[in-house]
């Protein structure tokens, strides 16, 4: 997937079945979350031209199985370092042994080769859930899925992003009228649950700037949302023809989004 002088991002899977996002520069490739089986992660990476053996790291945002399922297997199979917060690591014993485990802290920058990563705390029902920004040269990718409320901290970190990978989990009307039990509906709508289409649109309207090239809507509920609903609602709020808008799905990799870097 890596291209000369390009910063690339490609969703491999997004949703309750599993989440994985591939990010690369000309010199580095990482997975943000690894929520599919090892075999399926390999298959999807191969489909977009990424050799799993060339990954520099796997970065885990929180311990839920749809974000960590294949991390241990992939790390062991290809000797890939796994970056994870200490609290998240303690909460997911299923990760198992990996050749190299590196703990990070929300609020503290760390580097993976030529990528600069800034993890920040988000509101979700997990031990130490993190959003991320990844910066290469002058371009930034902002990642925030699995959060129940947008805080000023979230807005501050995501501001100035060239690409945003943002949760747009549910349509409130579909959720309330759907088949989920009431306690689950309450969880999803809570401050530690998931963002609705309207929440995502409101945030994007606040974050818009002239260099926001692409927004990828992520973690859509298969029962309580539809891609066309998410695109319509968020599109109404964003309403900027210069910014592309797409949806990451659960069953196949999405398109590779490329940001051209500065010539050295």
C-alpha positions in Angstrom: 0.0 0.0 0.0 2.9 2.4 0.6 3.5 4.9 -2.1 6.4 7.3 -2.7 5.8 10.6 -0.9 2.3 9.7 0.2 0.6 9.4 3.6 -2.0 6.6 3.2 -4.9 5.4 5.2 -7.1 2.4 4.5 -9.9 0.9 6.6 -9.6 -2.9 6.6 -12.7 -3.4 8.7 -15.1 -1.3 10.7 -18.0 -2.2 12.9 -19.0 -4.6 15.7 -17.6 -7.6 13.8 -14.1 -6.2 13.9 -12.0 -3.0 13.4 -8.6 -2.5 11.8 -7.2 0.6 10.1 -4.0 0.5 8.0 -1.9 3.7 8.0 1.4 4.0 6.0 4.1 6.5 4.9 6.8 5.7 2.4 8.9 4.2 5.3 6.4 2.9 7.8 3.2 0.9 8.0 1.1 0.3 11.1 -2.3 -1.2 12.1 -4.5 0.8 14.4 -6.5 -2.0 16.1 -6.6 -5.6 14.9 -10.1 -6.8 15.5 -10.3 -9.6 13.0 -8.7 -13.0 13.0 -5.0 -13.1 12.1 -5.8 -15.0 8.8 -8.5 -12.4 7.8 -6.2 -9.5 8.6 -3.5 -11.0 6.4 -6.0 -11.6 3.6 -7.3 -8.0 3.7 -3.8 -6.5 3.9 -2.7 -8.5 0.9 -5.8 -7.3 -1.0 -4.6 -3.7 -0.6 -1.0 -4.4 -1.3 0.4 -4.5 2.2 2.8 -7.3 3.2 2.0 -8.1 6.9 5.6 -8.9 7.5 6.5 -5.2 6.7 4.3 -3.8 9.5 6.2 -1.6 12.0 3.6 -1.8 14.8 0.1 -2.7 15.9 -1.5 0.1 18.0 -4.5 -0.9 20.2 -7.0 1.8 21.2 -8.9 -0.3 23.8 -9.5 -3.8 25.0 -12.9 -4.8 23.4 -12.6 -8.0 21.3 -13.6 -6.2 18.0 -10.4 -4.2 18.4 -7.8 -6.8 19.7 -8.9 -10.2 18.3 -6.0 -10.8 16.0 -3.3 -8.6 17.6 -1.5 -11.3 19.5 -1.6 -13.8 16.6 -0.3 -11.3 14.1 2.3 -9.9 16.5 3.7 -13.4 17.2 3.5 -14.6 13.6 5.4 -11.6 12.1 7.4 -10.4 15.2 5.4 -7.1 15.2 5.6 -4.8 18.3 2.3 -4.1 19.9 1.7 -0.6 21.4 -1.0 -0.5 24.1 -1.7 1.4 27.3 -0.9 -0.4 30.6 -4.6 -0.4 31.8 -5.8 -1.6 28.4 -3.2 -4.4 28.4 -4.3 -5.5 31.9 -7.9 -5.6 30.7 -7.3 -7.9 27.7 -5.6 -11.1 28.9 -6.5 -12.7 25.6 -3.8 -10.8 23.9 -1.3 -13.4 25.1 2.5 -13.2 24.7 3.8 -10.9 22.0 7.5 -10.6 21.1 7.6 -6.8 22.0 5.0 -5.0 24.1 5.3 -1.2 24.4 3.1 0.7 26.8 1.9 4.3 25.9 0.0 6.8 28.0 -2.8 9.0 26.8 -1.5 12.6 26.7 2.1 11.6 25.9 3.4 11.6 22.4 5.4 8.7 21.0 7.0 8.0 17.6 7.0 4.9 15.4 9.8 5.5 12.9 8.7 8.6 10.9 5.2 8.7 12.3 4.3 10.9 15.3 1.4 9.5 17.4 -0.5 11.5 20.0 -3.0 9.4 22.0 -5.8 11.2 23.9 -8.5 10.0 26.3 -12.0 9.5 25.0 -15.2 8.6 26.8 -16.1 4.9 26.3 -16.9 1.9 28.5 -13.4 0.6 28.5 -10.4 0.7 30.9 -8.4 3.4 29.2 -9.9 4.1 25.7 -7.8 6.3 23.3 -8.3 8.3 20.3 -5.2 9.0 18.1 -3.7 11.5 15.8 -0.9 10.4 13.5 1.3 13.0 11.9 3.7 12.7 9.0 5.5 15.8 7.6 2.7 18.5 7.6 -0.3 16.1 7.4 -2.3 14.7 10.2 -4.8 11.8 10.4 -7.3 12.0 13.3 -8.9 8.8 14.6 -11.8 8.8 17.1 -14.2 5.8 17.2 -16.0 4.2 20.2 -16.7 7.4 22.1 -20.0 8.4 23.7 -19.5 12.2 23.9 -17.3 14.8 22.2 -15.2 16.6 24.7 -13.1 19.7 24.2 -10.0 17.4 24.4 -11.3 15.4 21.4 -12.0 18.6 19.4 -8.5 20.0 20.2 -6.7 16.9 19.2 -8.7 16.3 16.0 -8.4 19.9 14.8 -6.3 20.5 11.8 -6.5 16.9 10.5 -6.1 16.3 6.8 -8.1 13.0 7.1 -10.6 12.2 9.8 -11.7 8.6 10.7 -14.7 9.2 12.9 -17.4 7.2 14.5 -21.0 7.6 13.1 -22.5 4.6 14.9 -26.2 5.0 14.9 -29.3 6.8 13.7 -31.2 7.7 17.0 -34.6 6.9 15.5 -33.5 3.5 14.3 -31.9 2.7 17.6 -35.0 3.6 19.7 -37.4 1.8 17.4 -35.1 -1.2 16.9 -34.9 -4.6 18.5 -32.1 -4.0 21.0 -33.0 -4.4 24.7 -33.5 -1.1 26.6 -30.4 -1.5 28.7 -28.3 -1.8 25.5 -30.0 1.2 23.9 -29.2 3.2 27.0 -25.6 2.1 26.9 -25.2 3.1 23.2 -26.7 6.6 23.9 -24.8 7.2 27.1 -21.6 9.3 27.5 -19.6 6.1 27.4 -21.4 4.6 24.4 -21.2 5.6 20.7 -21.7 8.7 18.6 -24.8 9.1 16.5 -24.8 10.4 12.9 -25.9 13.8 14.1 -23.1 13.9 16.7 -20.6 13.1 14.0 -22.0 15.8 11.7 -22.0 18.4 14.4 -18.3 17.6 15.3 -17.3 17.7 11.6 -18.9 21.1 11.1 -16.8 22.4 14.0 -13.6 20.8 12.7 -13.9 21.8 9.1 -10.9 23.7 7.6 -9.7 24.2 4.0 -7.2 21.4 4.2 -9.6 18.7 5.4 -9.5 16.4 2.4 -11.4 13.3 3.4 -13.7 12.1 6.2 -14.3 8.4 6.7 -17.3 7.5 8.8 -16.6 4.4 10.9 -18.1 1.9 13.3 -21.6 2.0 11.8 -24.1 -0.2 13.5 -25.4 -2.8 11.0 -28.8 -2.9 12.8 -29.2 0.8 13.9 -27.8 2.6 10.9 -27.4 2.5 7.2 -24.5 3.9 5.1 -26.8 6.1 3.1 -28.4 7.6 6.3 -25.0 8.3 7.8 -23.7 10.0 4.6 -26.9 12.0 4.2 -27.0 13.3 7.8 -23.3 14.0 8.1 -23.2 15.5 4.6 -25.9 18.0 5.6 -23.9 19.1 8.5 -20.5 19.2 6.7 -21.9 20.6 3.4 -18.4 21.3 2.0 -17.9 20.2 -1.6 -14.1 20.1 -1.3 -14.1 17.4 1.4 -14.7 13.8 0.3 -17.0 11.7 2.5 -17.1 7.9 2.6 -18.1 5.0 4.9 -15.9 2.2 6.2 -17.7 -1.1 6.2 -17.3 -4.5 7.9 -16.9 -7.0 5.1 -14.1 -5.7 2.9 -11.3 -3.1 2.8 -12.2 0.4 1.8 -10.4 2.6 -0.6 -6.8 3.7 0.0 -6.9 7.4 0.8 -3.6 9.2 -0.1 -2.3 12.5 1.1 0.6 13.8 -1.0 3.6 14.8 1.1 6.0 17.8 0.8 8.9 17.3 -1.6 12.2 17.2 0.2 
